[in-house]
Amino acid sequence: MSPAPHAPAPRTPAKPSYATRARVKSPELLVAESGADLEGHGLRRTMGLFQLVCFGVGAIVGTGIFVGLSDSVAEAGPAVVVSYVLAAITCVFTAFSFAELGGAVPVSGSSYSFAYATLGERVAFLVGWCLLLEYGVSVSAVAVGWSQYVNELLDSLVGWELPAAVSSGPADGGVINLPAVVVIMMAATLLVRGIRESAGATAAMAVLKIGILVAFCAIAFTAFEDGNLSPFATHGMAGVTAGASVAFFSYIGFDAITTAGEEVKNPRRNIPVAIMICIGIVTLLYCAVALGAIGAIGADAVSDRPAALSLVVDQVTDSAVGGGIIAFGAVVAIASVVLAVMYGQTRILMSMSRDGLIPRVFERVSPRTRTPVANTWIVAALFALPAAFSSLDVVVNLTTIGTLAVMAVVNIAVIALRRRNPELKRSFRVPLYPLSPVLGVAFCLYLMYGTGWTTWLQFVVFLAVGALVYAGYGRSRSRLVSSPGTGPAASGPKEG
């Protein structure tokens, strides 16, 4: 009689992989869901490389240089040029990472989608939450700056300004900032008409404001005096760092290029190229403008003057006509920033809605205009409110630290995606990998340190609120786990 066979030992359940626990969505699934290699999610591909570069310049050059220059000079003195270079270096390292990820995952979600494909849903939601600061709250700040230059332009043209009661918020001695509301609503109107119209308007405004800044440099350098640059670093290296943290606000927007991933022709090639071209153009412009302004009238005269560029031209030419032209350029420039940044915000929200993390109204695309109409008007209404009643200074530092945190995550995402998907098609690769993204993280943390502890405290509270929103709404409604065939197990190669 043979012995009874032994019962097979029970199998230990496989430990869930990181991709499953963190709810990582694979790049292939993101691209397939968005139709990024075809026609993206009902959107129309109309933007070529030139329009994309102009869109990037339109998103970057605005309040940061026309209004924020005086704040950077107040921190760093003549060494503000070094501050701009330091901020640019931070952007260059991060721009490499955006270029690689934008070419590999050409979808509308930008940093949010990159985090979803590498670090998981929770991190992605917090990145999207931070992007509300970068793309959303900054619209309010930019609109407030626009209002200041509208008054400067009116003063130059007719010798009259809007009353403070209707051109400033309560924090600045007024009641309501109507011009700030008007520019947001004008941008929303153009955005809902279609991407072709929006891209055309942004391109025209970008070319105009570059021309005006070049003209400013030509005028300012005719009065350049070496003595105005001495002493150079009036507040030492601490002042340069603080100035770089403030100056970084001037570069916010270049990553908005990646939000156009579903409306760009040949996105895998054009997105990386456009990012690098934009950073180069903007850095040269900013350094030349800062050097010209300080060299012409001195750092003390530029410091804490919101319309400093108009002041420089007025003093150099001894006429209000030149200052009026600069003010006109600033009005156009800042309006284009509002347009481009609002575009980026709506596309981020559309991607988050597509994933079920926020209400579905944000993902609906009009079949007639091929734009997210309801999304655009909701964003306009939400951010017209703080623009009408808040001050520019209230949100600049918080916007800066939120943006730097997002950029640090993007640099980490490059490393994570290289390890998890080494075979993924990449039209651009970060040079000096992995040193470049590591330096990108280090520079981001360095500038975040320069924002001050009060800003850090505000940022921690902001993140805590975002985590609660995700836990209470987004986590249970995520389509990654609720839709058949789209869960973590189906979203990429199996592990283990």
C-alpha positions as CSV (number, residue, x, y, z in Angstrom):
1,M,0.0,0.0,0.0
2,S,1.6,3.2,-1.1
3,P,1.7,6.3,1.2
4,A,-0.9,9.0,0.5
5,P,0.6,11.8,-1.5
6,H,1.4,14.9,0.4
7,A,-1.0,17.8,-0.1
8,P,0.7,20.7,-1.9
9,A,1.9,23.5,0.4
10,P,-0.3,26.6,0.2
11,R,1.2,29.3,-2.0
12,T,2.1,32.5,-0.4
13,P,0.2,35.4,-2.1
14,A,2.5,37.5,-4.3
15,K,3.4,40.8,-2.7
16,P,1.8,43.6,-4.6
17,S,4.3,45.5,-6.7
18,Y,5.1,49.1,-6.2
19,A,3.2,50.0,-9.4
20,T,0.1,48.4,-8.0
21,R,0.4,49.9,-4.4
22,A,1.2,53.4,-5.7
23,R,-1.3,53.2,-8.6
24,V,1.2,53.9,-11.3
25,K,-0.2,54.5,-14.8
26,S,2.1,53.4,-17.5
27,P,3.2,55.9,-20.2
28,E,1.7,53.6,-22.9
29,L,-1.7,53.8,-21.2
30,L,-1.5,57.6,-20.8
31,V,-0.7,58.0,-24.5
32,A,-3.4,55.5,-25.5
33,E,-6.1,57.2,-23.4
34,S,-5.3,60.7,-24.6
35,G,-4.8,59.7,-28.3
36,A,-1.6,61.7,-28.1
37,D,-0.1,59.9,-31.2
38,L,-3.3,60.6,-33.1
39,E,-5.8,63.3,-32.3
40,G,-5.8,64.0,-28.6
41,H,-9.0,63.5,-26.7
42,G,-11.2,65.5,-29.1
43,L,-8.6,68.3,-29.3
44,R,-7.2,69.6,-32.6
45,R,-3.6,69.5,-33.6
46,T,-2.8,73.0,-35.1
47,M,0.4,74.2,-33.3
48,G,3.7,73.9,-35.1
49,L,7.2,74.6,-33.7
50,F,7.0,78.4,-34.2
51,Q,3.6,78.7,-32.6
52,L,4.8,76.5,-29.7
53,V,7.9,78.6,-29.1
54,C,5.8,81.7,-29.1
55,F,3.3,80.0,-26.8
56,G,6.2,79.3,-24.4
57,V,7.6,82.8,-24.6
58,G,4.0,84.1,-24.1
59,A,3.6,82.0,-21.0
60,I,6.9,83.2,-19.5
61,V,7.7,86.8,-20.3
62,G,5.3,89.1,-18.5
63,T,4.8,90.2,-14.9
64,G,8.0,88.6,-13.7
65,I,10.2,91.0,-15.7
66,F,7.9,94.0,-16.2
67,V,6.7,94.2,-12.6
68,G,8.8,91.7,-10.6
69,L,12.3,93.1,-11.6
70,S,12.0,95.7,-8.9
71,D,11.4,93.1,-6.2
72,S,14.4,91.0,-7.3
73,V,16.6,94.1,-7.3
74,A,15.5,95.0,-3.8
75,E,16.8,91.6,-2.6
76,A,20.1,91.3,-4.6
77,G,21.0,94.8,-5.8
78,P,23.1,95.0,-9.0
79,A,23.9,91.3,-8.5
80,V,20.3,90.6,-9.6
81,V,21.9,89.5,-12.9
82,V,23.5,86.6,-11.1
83,S,20.1,85.9,-9.5
84,Y,18.6,85.6,-12.9
85,V,21.4,83.3,-14.1
86,L,21.0,81.1,-11.0
87,A,17.2,80.9,-11.6
88,A,17.9,80.1,-15.2
89,I,20.4,77.3,-14.3
90,T,17.7,75.8,-12.1
91,C,15.3,76.0,-15.1
92,V,17.8,74.5,-17.6
93,F,18.3,71.3,-15.6
94,T,14.6,71.0,-15.1
95,A,14.0,71.9,-18.7
96,F,16.1,68.9,-19.8
97,S,13.8,66.7,-17.7
98,F,10.7,68.3,-19.1
99,A,12.0,67.9,-22.6
100,E,12.7,64.1,-22.1
101,L,9.3,63.5,-20.5
102,G,7.4,65.7,-22.9
103,G,8.9,63.8,-25.8
104,A,8.3,60.4,-24.2
105,V,4.8,61.1,-22.8
106,P,3.2,63.8,-25.1
107,V,-0.1,64.3,-23.3
108,S,-1.9,67.3,-21.9
109,G,-1.2,66.5,-18.2
110,S,2.4,67.8,-18.1
111,S,4.0,67.4,-14.7
112,Y,0.8,65.7,-13.3
113,S,0.9,63.0,-16.0
114,F,4.7,62.5,-15.6
115,A,4.3,61.9,-11.9
116,Y,1.4,59.5,-12.5
117,A,3.5,57.5,-14.9
118,T,6.4,57.2,-12.4
119,L,5.6,58.0,-8.8
120,G,1.9,57.0,-8.6
121,E,-1.5,58.5,-8.2
122,R,-1.1,60.1,-4.8
123,V,2.0,62.1,-5.8
124,A,0.4,62.9,-9.1
125,F,-2.6,64.4,-7.4
126,L,-0.4,66.6,-5.1
127,V,1.5,67.7,-8.2
128,G,-1.7,68.7,-9.8
129,W,-2.7,70.4,-6.6
130,C,0.6,72.4,-6.7
131,L,-0.1,73.2,-10.4
132,L,-3.1,75.1,-9.2
133,L,-0.6,77.5,-7.7
134,E,1.6,77.7,-10.7
135,Y,-1.0,77.8,-13.5
136,G,-4.0,79.1,-11.5
137,V,-3.1,81.3,-8.6
138,S,-0.3,82.9,-10.7
139,V,-3.0,84.1,-13.2
140,S,-4.3,86.2,-10.4
141,A,-0.9,87.7,-9.7
142,V,-0.2,88.3,-13.3
143,A,-3.6,90.0,-13.8
144,V,-2.8,92.4,-10.8
145,G,0.4,93.3,-12.6
146,W,-1.5,94.0,-15.8
147,S,-3.7,96.4,-13.9
148,Q,-0.7,98.4,-12.8
149,Y,0.6,98.8,-16.3
150,V,-2.9,99.7,-17.6
151,N,-2.8,102.8,-15.4
152,E,0.8,103.5,-16.5
153,L,-0.3,103.4,-20.1
154,L,-3.4,105.6,-19.5
155,D,-1.2,108.2,-17.6
156,S,1.2,108.3,-20.6
157,L,-1.5,108.6,-23.2
158,V,-4.1,110.9,-21.6
159,G,-2.6,112.0,-18.3
160,W,-5.3,110.2,-16.3
161,E,-5.5,107.0,-14.3
162,L,-8.3,104.7,-13.1
163,P,-9.4,105.5,-9.6
164,A,-7.7,103.3,-7.0
165,A,-11.2,102.1,-5.9
166,V,-11.6,100.2,-9.1
167,S,-8.0,99.4,-10.0
168,S,-6.7,98.0,-6.8
169,G,-7.7,95.4,-4.2
170,P,-8.4,96.2,-0.6
171,A,-4.8,95.3,0.4
172,D,-3.6,98.1,-1.9
173,G,-6.0,100.7,-0.8
174,G,-8.8,100.0,-3.3
175,V,-12.1,98.2,-3.4
176,I,-11.9,95.9,-6.5
177,N,-9.4,95.4,-9.2
178,L,-11.6,95.5,-12.3
179,P,-8.8,95.5,-15.0
180,A,-7.5,92.3,-13.5
181,V,-10.9,90.7,-13.9
182,V,-11.3,92.1,-17.4
183,V,-8.0,90.6,-18.7
184,I,-8.9,87.1,-17.3
185,M,-12.4,87.2,-18.9
186,M,-10.9,88.3,-22.3
187,A,-8.4,85.4,-22.2
188,A,-11.2,83.0,-21.4
189,T,-13.2,84.3,-24.3
190,L,-10.4,83.7,-26.7
191,L,-9.6,80.3,-25.3
192,V,-13.1,78.9,-25.8
193,R,-13.1,80.0,-29.4
194,G,-10.3,77.6,-30.3
195,I,-6.7,76.7,-30.1
196,R,-5.9,78.1,-33.5
197,E,-7.1,81.6,-32.6
198,S,-5.4,81.4,-29.2
199,A,-2.1,80.3,-30.6
200,G,-2.2,83.0,-33.3
201,A,-2.9,85.7,-30.8
202,T,-0.2,84.4,-28.4
203,A,2.4,84.3,-31.3
204,A,1.6,87.9,-32.3
205,M,1.9,89.2,-28.7
206,A,5.1,87.2,-28.1
207,V,6.8,88.7,-31.1
208,L,5.7,92.2,-30.0
209,K,6.9,92.0,-26.4
210,I,10.3,90.6,-27.5
211,G,10.6,93.5,-29.8
212,I,9.7,96.0,-27.0
213,L,12.2,94.5,-24.6
214,V,15.0,94.6,-27.2
215,A,14.1,98.2,-27.8
216,F,14.2,98.9,-24.0
217,C,17.7,97.4,-23.9
218,A,18.8,99.6,-26.8
219,I,17.6,102.7,-25.0
220,A,18.8,101.8,-21.5
221,F,22.3,100.9,-22.6
222,T,22.8,104.4,-24.1
223,A,22.8,105.7,-20.5
224,F,24.8,102.9,-19.0
225,E,27.3,103.8,-16.3
226,D,29.7,101.4,-14.6
227,G,29.4,103.1,-11.3
228,N,25.7,102.1,-11.0
229,L,26.9,98.5,-10.6
230,S,29.0,99.2,-7.5
231,P,28.7,97.9,-4.9
232,F,27.7,94.8,-6.8
233,A,26.4,92.3,-4.2
234,T,25.0,94.8,-1.7
235,H,23.4,92.0,0.4
236,G,26.0,89.3,-0.1
237,M,25.3,85.8,-1.3
238,A,22.2,85.6,0.9
239,G,20.7,88.5,-1.1
240,V,21.6,86.8,-4.4
241,T,19.8,83.6,-3.3
242,A,16.8,85.5,-2.1
243,G,16.8,87.5,-5.4
244,A,17.0,84.2,-7.3
245,S,14.0,82.9,-5.5
246,V,12.0,86.0,-6.4
247,A,13.4,86.0,-10.0
248,F,12.4,82.4,-10.4
249,F,8.8,83.7,-10.7
250,S,9.9,85.3,-13.9
251,Y,10.6,81.9,-15.5
252,I,7.4,80.3,-14.4
253,G,5.5,79.1,-17.5
254,F,8.0,77.3,-19.7
255,D,6.7,74.0,-18.6
256,A,3.3,75.0,-19.9
257,I,4.7,74.0,-23.3
258,T,4.2,70.3,-22.2
259,T,0.5,71.0,-21.5
260,A,0.0,71.4,-25.3
261,G,1.0,67.8,-26.0
262,E,-2.3,66.9,-27.6
263,E,-2.6,70.0,-29.7
264,V,0.9,70.1,-31.2
265,K,2.0,68.7,-34.5
266,N,4.7,66.1,-34.1
267,P,4.9,66.6,-30.3
268,R,7.7,64.1,-29.7
269,R,10.1,66.4,-31.6
270,N,8.6,69.8,-31.2
271,I,8.0,69.9,-27.4
272,P,11.7,69.2,-26.4
273,V,13.0,71.7,-29.1
274,A,10.6,74.4,-28.1
275,I,11.4,74.1,-24.4
276,M,15.2,74.6,-24.9
277,I,14.7,77.5,-27.4
278,C,12.4,79.3,-24.9
279,I,14.7,79.0,-22.0
280,G,17.6,80.4,-24.1
281,I,15.6,83.4,-25.4
282,V,14.2,84.3,-22.0
283,T,17.5,84.1,-20.1
284,L,19.2,86.4,-22.5
285,L,16.4,88.9,-22.4
286,Y,16.1,88.9,-18.6
287,C,19.8,89.4,-18.0
288,A,20.1,92.2,-20.6
289,V,17.0,94.0,-19.3
290,A,18.2,93.8,-15.6
291,L,21.7,95.0,-16.5
292,G,20.4,97.8,-18.7
293,A,17.9,99.1,-16.1
294,I,20.4,99.1,-13.3
295,G,23.2,100.5,-15.4
296,A,21.0,103.3,-16.6
297,I,19.5,104.7,-13.3
298,G,21.0,102.5,-10.5
299,A,19.6,99.8,-8.3
300,D,18.1,102.1,-5.7
301,A,16.0,103.8,-8.3
302,V,14.8,100.5,-9.7
303,S,14.1,98.8,-6.4
304,D,10.4,98.7,-5.3
305,R,9.1,100.4,-8.4
306,P,6.4,98.2,-10.0
307,A,6.6,100.0,-13.4
308,A,10.4,100.2,-13.3
309,L,11.0,99.8,-17.1
310,S,8.8,102.7,-17.9
311,L,10.6,104.8,-15.4
312,V,14.0,103.9,-16.9
313,V,12.9,104.9,-20.4
314,D,11.2,108.1,-19.2
315,Q,14.4,109.2,-17.4
316,V,16.8,108.2,-20.2
317,T,14.8,109.9,-23.0
318,D,13.5,112.7,-20.8
319,S,10.0,112.1,-22.3
320,A,6.9,110.2,-21.3
321,V,6.5,108.8,-24.8
322,G,9.0,106.0,-24.4
323,G,7.6,105.0,-21.1
324,G,4.2,104.9,-22.7
325,I,5.5,102.5,-25.3
326,I,7.0,100.2,-22.7
327,A,3.7,100.3,-20.8
328,F,1.9,99.3,-23.9
329,G,4.3,96.4,-24.4
330,A,3.8,95.4,-20.8
331,V,0.0,95.4,-21.2
332,V,0.3,93.2,-24.2
333,A,3.0,90.9,-22.6
334,I,1.1,90.3,-19.4
335,A,-2.2,89.7,-21.3
336,S,-0.4,87.0,-23.3
337,V,0.8,85.4,-20.0
338,V,-2.7,85.3,-18.7
339,L,-3.9,83.6,-21.9
340,A,-1.1,81.0,-22.0
341,V,-1.2,80.2,-18.3
342,M,-5.0,79.8,-18.3
343,Y,-4.6,77.5,-21.2
344,G,-2.2,75.3,-19.3
345,Q,-4.4,75.3,-16.2
346,T,-7.4,74.1,-18.2
347,R,-5.4,71.2,-19.8
348,I,-4.1,70.1,-16.4
349,L,-7.6,70.0,-15.0
350,M,-8.8,68.2,-18.1
351,S,-6.3,65.4,-17.5
352,M,-7.1,65.1,-13.8
353,S,-10.8,64.9,-14.7
354,R,-10.1,62.3,-17.3
355,D,-8.5,60.1,-14.5
356,G,-11.6,60.6,-12.3
357,L,-9.7,62.6,-9.6
358,I,-11.8,65.7,-10.0
359,P,-15.4,66.2,-11.3
360,R,-16.1,65.1,-15.0
361,V,-17.2,68.6,-16.1
362,F,-13.5,69.6,-16.5
363,E,-12.9,66.9,-19.2
364,R,-15.8,67.8,-21.5
365,V,-14.7,69.1,-24.9
366,S,-17.1,71.1,-27.1
367,P,-17.6,69.3,-30.4
368,R,-17.9,72.7,-32.2
369,T,-14.9,74.5,-30.9
370,R,-12.9,71.4,-29.8
371,T,-12.0,73.2,-26.6
372,P,-13.0,72.5,-22.9
373,V,-15.5,75.3,-22.7
374,A,-17.1,74.7,-19.2
375,N,-13.6,74.0,-17.8
376,T,-12.3,77.4,-19.1
377,W,-15.1,79.4,-17.7
378,I,-14.9,77.7,-14.3
379,V,-11.2,78.5,-14.2
380,A,-11.8,82.1,-15.2
381,A,-14.4,82.6,-12.5
382,L,-12.4,81.0,-9.8
383,F,-9.3,83.0,-10.4
384,A,-11.0,86.3,-11.2
385,L,-12.0,86.4,-7.6
386,P,-8.5,86.6,-6.0
387,A,-7.4,88.8,-8.8
388,A,-10.1,91.3,-7.9
389,F,-9.4,91.4,-4.2
390,S,-5.8,90.3,-3.5
391,S,-2.3,91.8,-3.8
392,L,0.5,90.6,-6.1
393,D,2.8,90.0,-3.2
394,V,0.5,87.7,-1.4
395,V,0.9,84.8,-3.8
396,V,4.3,85.2,-5.5
397,N,6.3,83.3,-2.9
398,L,3.7,80.6,-2.4
399,T,3.5,80.2,-6.2
400,T,7.3,80.0,-6.5
401,I,7.7,77.3,-3.8
402,G,4.9,75.2,-5.3
403,T,6.4,75.4,-8.8
404,L,9.9,74.5,-7.5
405,A,8.4,71.5,-5.7
406,V,6.8,70.3,-8.9
407,M,10.0,70.8,-10.8
408,A,11.9,68.7,-8.3
409,V,9.3,65.9,-8.8
410,V,9.8,66.1,-12.5
411,N,13.5,65.6,-12.2
412,I,12.9,62.6,-9.9
413,A,10.4,61.3,-12.5
414,V,13.0,61.2,-15.2
415,I,15.2,58.9,-13.0
416,A,12.2,56.7,-12.1
417,L,11.0,56.3,-15.7
418,R,14.5,55.5,-16.9
419,R,14.7,52.6,-14.4
420,R,11.1,51.4,-14.8
421,N,10.8,51.8,-18.6
422,P,14.3,51.8,-20.1
423,E,13.0,50.7,-23.5
424,L,10.4,53.5,-23.8
425,K,10.8,55.6,-27.0
426,R,12.4,58.9,-26.1
427,S,12.9,61.7,-28.8
428,F,15.2,63.6,-26.3
429,R,17.4,62.3,-23.6
430,V,18.7,64.3,-20.6
431,P,22.4,65.0,-21.1
432,L,24.8,63.9,-18.3
433,Y,22.3,61.5,-16.8
434,P,21.8,61.0,-13.9
435,L,23.9,64.0,-12.8
436,S,21.6,66.5,-14.6
437,P,18.3,65.6,-12.9
438,V,20.1,65.3,-9.5
439,L,21.4,68.8,-9.9
440,G,17.9,69.9,-11.0
441,V,16.5,68.6,-7.7
442,A,19.4,70.3,-5.7
443,F,18.9,73.7,-7.3
444,C,15.1,73.5,-6.8
445,L,15.6,72.7,-3.1
446,Y,18.2,75.5,-2.8
447,L,15.8,78.1,-4.2
448,M,12.9,76.7,-2.1
449,Y,15.1,77.4,1.0
450,G,15.5,81.0,-0.1
451,T,11.7,81.6,0.1
452,G,11.7,81.8,3.9
453,W,10.1,79.8,6.7
454,T,6.7,81.5,6.5
455,T,6.3,80.5,2.9
456,W,7.3,76.9,3.8
457,L,4.6,76.9,6.5
458,Q,2.0,78.1,4.1
459,F,3.1,75.4,1.6
460,V,2.9,72.6,4.1
461,V,-0.6,73.6,5.0
462,F,-1.5,73.8,1.3
463,L,-0.2,70.3,0.7
464,A,-2.1,69.0,3.8
465,V,-5.3,70.3,2.4
466,G,-4.5,68.7,-1.0
467,A,-3.9,65.3,0.7
468,L,-7.3,65.6,2.4
469,V,-9.0,66.4,-0.8
470,Y,-7.4,63.3,-2.5
471,A,-8.3,61.0,0.4
472,G,-11.9,62.3,0.6
473,Y,-12.7,62.5,-3.1
474,G,-10.0,61.5,-5.7
475,R,-8.9,58.1,-4.3
476,S,-12.3,56.4,-4.3
477,R,-13.3,57.8,-7.7
478,S,-10.1,57.1,-9.6
479,R,-10.8,55.5,-12.9
480,L,-7.5,53.6,-12.7
481,V,-9.0,51.1,-10.3
482,S,-12.7,51.5,-11.1
483,S,-12.6,51.0,-14.8
484,P,-12.0,47.4,-16.1
485,G,-8.7,46.9,-17.8
486,T,-7.2,50.1,-16.6
487,G,-6.0,49.2,-13.2
488,P,-2.4,49.1,-12.1
489,A,-2.1,45.5,-13.1
490,A,-3.1,46.4,-16.6
491,S,-1.3,49.6,-16.9
492,G,2.2,48.4,-17.6
493,P,4.6,45.5,-17.6
494,K,4.2,43.1,-14.7
495,E,6.8,43.1,-12.0
496,G,8.2,40.3,-9.8
